[in-house]
Amino acid sequence: MSADNPPEAGGPLRRVYLDHASTTPVRPEVVQAMVNFMLTDYGNPSSIHSWGRVAHEGMEQARANVARLIGSRPAEIVFTSGGTEADNLAIMGAAYAANEGCNHIITSQIEHHAVLHTCEYLEERGFRVTYLPVDSYGLVDPGDVRRAITADTALVTIMHSNNEVGTIEPIAEIAEITQEAGVPLHTDAVQSAGKVPIDVQQLGVQLLTVSGHKINGPKGSGALYVRRGTRIRPIQHGGSHERKLRAGTENVPGIVGLGVAAALAYEELPETGPRLAGLRDRLIAGLLELPFTSLNGHPARRLPHNVNVTFHDIEGESILLALDMAGIAASTGSACTSSSLSPSHVLLAMGLDHQQAQGSIRMTLGRTTVQEDIDYVLAKCGPIVERLRSMSPLAAGSLAPRRAQAPAGPPGQDRSGTGDGRRASGKEAPR
Ligand SMILES: Cc1ncc(COP(=O)(O)O)c(C=O)c1O
């Protein structure tokens, strides 16, 4: 991050990218490896000549690197075009491979749209989907999973951590329940991989999703972990690539890039996690000093790079624009909904009202984030929030006492949702 921009009123303008949950810069080591597999080692990995063999070896090295990042065997990694495709393959693949009559899926109300919309697609094709509620921190109750499982449950899919509020879900506890019931468990670990240690053996999941561009790898790369013996069907058809689970000539440069990114993320994880958590805590503490500001997500069971706060009585969009003018990139939620004005389905499921949800912003840190960036953001945020609040019709005469710090009460209380395992909004698509 450089401070080489011309000074403006209020100090020199810095450029601070705090939207790493949307995407990350590709590392030079990754680019270099990819370029090599485009310009020199460009063979088709299915070919038997030496060009093909070199490409195949590059791909297998990448498979080993991704496997190491999540504690699996290399042969259990299926390369995909990203997190979305891996989620689709996991959910549809497991649903269609289930026994005759097993047409029930369990998920949560706060999943990424790659999961929610896939579940809705299956609902339109005769599957029954239970959307579990979460508590005020965004935590799924494993007891709810236990109660929702029936004899016809084909799959449970609960994310490892939430992309908007950073809450880390109790996946190992949920896995104990699904294992007892003999139901496969998928987890979307797109935001967790490379940020917190992931070990598929300890987690006990059958299927796990990762995405390249969230770990300083290329966009359009990802992988699905498929535990040996898991029943799954391909969702696209063609050649017998990827153990017949994902037809199509492999995106070798993308896969190699993902592999290098995974190797670096794994090696640096012991240093990255604590460093990011320290910066995150400094940012949260500074933001919570601002009046009428509260933290969203769990204060402790939280991704080390995620900050999500509500500035009460201000529109999140206005804050984003003002931050952007100050050289700071943040977001109002997931990248997919940031251009839409509908409030976040995640925050609504956690019990925030529409106005609070719309006054929320997410700042996500990355490997290039330094302390000076955090100090700069804190210095800019105070005046921006004060100015916007003074202009806000929402704030006029309404700054009555309200929740001004992190939500109180232990996880498990203040449950939102319908409580019957269904989304509060019925058939309407959650965002
Ligand atoms: C939790 C989660 N799942 C899935 C995805 C989709 O991944 P991709 O962009 O690689 O398709 C994202 C991307 O934001 C995400 O945050």
The ligand as an SDF file (V2000), in Angstrom:
LIG
                    3D

 16 16  0  0  0  0  0  0  0  0999 V2000
  -18.4700  -18.4170    0.9920 C   0  0  0  0  0  0  0  0  0  0  0  0
  -18.3120  -18.3480   -0.5000 C   0  0  0  0  0  0  0  0  0  0  0  0
  -18.6750  -19.4090   -1.2460 N   0  0  0  0  0  0  0  0  0  0  0  0
  -18.5440  -19.4110   -2.5720 C   0  0  0  0  0  0  0  0  0  0  0  0
  -18.0510  -18.3140   -3.2430 C   0  0  0  0  0  0  0  0  0  0  0  0
  -17.9200  -18.3690   -4.7310 C   0  0  0  0  0  0  0  0  0  0  0  0
  -16.5790  -18.5720   -5.0960 O   0  0  0  0  0  0  0  0  0  0  0  0
  -16.0920  -18.2010   -6.5850 P   0  0  0  0  0  0  0  0  0  0  0  0
  -16.0700  -16.7130   -6.6630 O   0  0  0  0  0  0  0  0  0  0  0  0
  -14.7220  -18.8210   -6.6760 O   0  0  0  0  0  0  0  0  0  0  0  0
  -17.0520  -18.8290   -7.5280 O   0  0  0  0  0  0  0  0  0  0  0  0
  -17.6730  -17.1820   -2.5130 C   0  0  0  0  0  0  0  0  0  0  0  0
  -17.2000  -15.9680   -3.2120 C   0  0  0  0  0  0  0  0  0  0  0  0
  -17.3810  -14.8570   -2.7350 O   0  0  0  0  0  0  0  0  0  0  0  0
  -17.8030  -17.1970   -1.1010 C   0  0  0  0  0  0  0  0  0  0  0  0
  -17.4490  -16.1550   -0.3470 O   0  0  0  0  0  0  0  0  0  0  0  0
  1  2  1  0
  2  3  1  0
  2 15  2  0
  3  4  2  0
  4  5  1  0
  5  6  1  0
  5 12  2  0
  6  7  1  0
  7  8  1  0
  8  9  2  0
  8 10  1  0
  8 11  1  0
 12 13  1  0
 12 15  1  0
 13 14  2  0
 15 16  1  0
M  END
$$$$
